[in-house]
Amino acid sequence: MRSLVLLLLAWPAVAAPSVRWIDRVGTVRRQDVQKVVTESVSEVSLRTTEGKGLTLPVSRILTLIREDDQRAEERSLLHARQDVAAGLRLDQARPVLDRLATSGTQPWIREYAAAARALLAERAGEKDARARIDRFLGDHAESRFVSAMHVAVGRLRARDPGLKDPLEGVLVETSVKVAKLQGPLLLRLGVVVDGMRIVTERESEILLMYPKFVSGFLADNTGRTEDPGVHLVAHSCQAWATLVRLLHEGKRVIAHGNRPSAALADARRLRDGSTLWLPELRSDVHRELGFLMVACGDPAGARAELEKARNLAPDRVRREAAEGALKRLE
C-alpha cells in the first residue's frame, strides 16, 4: 500500500462556500468555491474562487458547503444542516428546515433543506421518518444526498425492536447500496460506527463481539484495494467505533459514581497510537479525552485536550463543542 498523507492541521472552520475531499494520494484537501455548477448522486462539478473548474466524485467528498454565510437564508440553512448532522439542537433546526424546504428561494436550497429535514426525522425518531425519506428519494432521485437517505433507512431498520435480521447484515447491506451508488466513502464505511452506537445504546449482548465484526468488515473493504483514501477512511472508522465504545464504558462508570480511569487510559492509547486519521476524528478524540479527564479530576489535562480539539475542528459544530467545554472549565 502506498504511503498515506494526511494534513495534520485543520483549516479554519469557515462557512464560506468550500469543499473538503480526499485526493488520490490520501491527502485531505480544501478549496474555496465560487459556484457549484452541477450535482448528482456520484459527481459534483464546481468553479473555484480562482475561476478554475473542479470535478469531484461524491465518494471522495467529506463536506461541501454551498451556502454563503453572507446571506441570511443560506446561513440558517447551513447551521441547521450542520446541527442535524451532529444530532444537536434538532428542535431549533426543525422549523428552519420546514420553512426552507417549501419556501427556499432556489431549488437547491429547497433540496438541501428537504434532505436535512428527512435526516432530522430519522435522528429524532419521528413517526413519519421513513415516509419523509421515501418522498425525498422520489422527488430528488439524482441528489448527492441519496446515499445519506439509504444510510438513514439502514439505521431505522437496525434500530427497529422487531428486527429479525442480524444487525451486522443490515449494516453490510447498507454499505453495499452506498457503494453501488458511488456514494461517500465516509458513509459506506461509517456504517460500523452507526452500528457501535446502536449496540451501546441498547447494551446489546453482541457488544463484546461487535469489534471483531468491525475489524472483519473493514478488512474486507480494504484488502482488495491500494486506494489510500479507502484506507484512510477505514482506519478512521475503526478508531471512531472504538471511541464510541470507550465513551459508553466511561459514562457507565461515571453513572455509578466512579472515575472512568480505565476508559481514559484506553482513550489515551487510542490517541497515541493514531497514524492515519481524518481531521474530524482527531478533533473528536481530543474532545472526548477532555471529557474523560474532567471526570477523572484532571482539569489541566482536559484543557490541553480541548484546545487541541478546538484547533483541529474542521467545522463549526465541533469548534463550538470544544469551546463550550473549555468555558465550563473556567
Order of alpha helices (4+ residues) and beta strands (2+ residues): beta-beta-beta-beta-beta-alpha-alpha-alpha-alpha-alpha-alpha-alpha-alpha-alpha-alpha-alpha-alpha-alpha-alpha
